[in-house]
Amino acid sequence: MDTSTINWLAVLVAGLSSFVIGGIWYSPGLFGKAWMTDSQLSEADIQKGNKGKIFGFTALFSLIMAANLAMFLVDTPQMKTDVTWGTTAGFLAGIWTFCAIAIHSLFELKTWRHILINGGYSVVALTLMGAIIGLWR
């Protein structure tokens, strides 16, 4: 695989964009309160979490996701990546991860609301990642 067409700065920005989306998505004004309820977590539980570990691994995994998506979007003689294809590929990757989240959550006896909140975040975050990678060629 020729990775010379990957814009690694775009991968970094795409990976970090999931923090922006996550901050909005899981805010109390959007889905944060419902997510906490369905996760059976209180504000005190959230405050007890190891923020360095949580955000550090979140950053690492987000960068891996963005790099992986960029690998799928490498230009080939048959196909050149643009913002439309990047967005589409990101959305399709989001559907893929949504399904994985749903499968795990069903076995964990999570509510459909919980599945839709977490899976929806994945779809939106990956769609934006794909758009950034596709746009920033």
N, C-alpha and C positions, 0 to 999 in steps of 0.2 A: 504494500500500500504506500502510495506517495503522499506523505503528509505535508508536502511543501506548500500546498494551497491553504493550509489551515492558518487562520489568523489567531495566534495564541492570546493576543490582547483581547480579541472578541470573546474567546473562550473564558478568559478571566472575568470579563464584564458579564457575560452570560451566566457564569456560575454565581457571581455575587448578586445578580438580579433576583435570584431566588430568595435572598434575605429581604429585599424590598417587598417582594410579593408575600412572603411569609409574615412579615411584620404587619402588613395590611390585612391579609387573610385571617390571621389568628388574633387580630386586635379585638378588644371588647366590643367595638362598634360594628364588627362584621360577624365573624364566626367564633371568636375566642370564648365567649361565655358558653355557647352551646357545646363547643369542643371540650371545655373543661368539665362540664356536666356529664357528657357522654363518656369522658375518660375517667370519671370519678376522681377528679383532682380539684383541690382547693387552691386559693391564692397562696396559702402557707406551704402547701406541697410544692407548688411551682417555685417559690422562693428558696426552698431547701435544695433545689437541684444544683448540680455543679455546672455553673454557667460556662466556665472555660471548656470543660469536656463537651457540653451540649453544643455550644456554638463552634468550637474547634472542629469537632467531627462533622457538624452540619456544613461548615465551609469546605472541608475536605471532600465529603460526599457530593456536594453541589458542583465542585470543580471536576470531579471524576465524571459526573453525569454530563456536564457541558463538554468535556473533552471527548467522551464516548459519542455524544451526538455529533460533534464536529467530525469525528472519524467516519460516521455514516454519511456525512455531507461532503466528503472530499470530492472535488471535481474530477470527472472522468471525461474521456473524449466524447462519450454519448450524452453526458448530462453535466450542465453547469449549475451550481447552486446559486439561487437568488433568494430574495426575501420571501417570495411566495412558496418556493419549495422548502426553504428552511422552516417557515412557519408551519407548513403542512407536516413535515417530518417531525417537528417538535410536538405537534398535536397528536400525531399517531404514536409517538413514544409515550406521551402522556396517557393515552388510552391504554397502552400496554401496561404501564405502571399502575394505572387505576385498577385494572383487572387483578394485578398481583396484590394490591392493597385490599381489594374486596375479598379475595380468597382468604388471605390471612385473617382479616377482620371477621369474616363469617365464622371461622373456626374458633375465634376468640369471643364469639357471641356479642359482637359490637352491633350497635343499632345502624340502620340504613343511613340515618342522619350523620352519624360518625363516619361511615364509609364515604358518603358524598362529600363531607367536609375535607377529609384527608385526600381522597382520590381527586376531588375537584382542584385542590391546591396543586397536586402533581400535574394535572392536565394544563392548568394555567401557567405554572412555572416553566414546564418544558416547552410549551408553545412559545412563550416569550424568549426562552433560550434559543430555540430554533430561529426565531425572527431575527434576533441579534446576530447570530452566527451567519445567517443567510444575507442579511443586509450589509454586514461589515466585511465584505470580501475584498 
